[in-house]
Structures are given as C-alpha cells and as structure tokens.
Amino acid sequence: MIPMRNSTIFKSRWMALIWAAGIIWFAVQVAEPDGTGTNAAENATDVTGEPITAADEKALRDAFNSL
C-alpha cells in the first residue's frame, strides 16, 4: 500500500501531507455511495418484484385493521 519505506514518509512535512491526503482520498473512494441517486421508497416492490400500487397498500391496511 505504501510505495516507499515508512521511515522516509515522515522525514518531510510535505511528504507526510501528501501521504495523508492519499489515505483520505482512498477512504473516500471506498466509502462513498455509488451515486445512483435512487430512492428506495420510490422503487418499493413486492415479493414478485412488481411495483407496489395504491390498491396493494389499501389491501394491506385493511388486512391489518381487520385483526
């Protein structure tokens, strides 16, 4: 992961800053979301993969209310 010896990284303040910036850049690249920007609530599906309709929601609400 480190292209040079550890002892030479921290001899120079600028080299240490460049090394730290590379570590932060790597962490951001790994941790950031994939950028699709989709909202899971807008894409809700049932078990079969079909989108949930208002009629499906009403049927589920009625089933819970009848318990």
Secondary structure, DSSP 8 states (H G I E B T S, - for coil): --SS-HHHHTTSHHHHHHHHHHHHHHHHHHHS--S----TTTT-B-TTS-B--HHHHHHHHHHHHT-
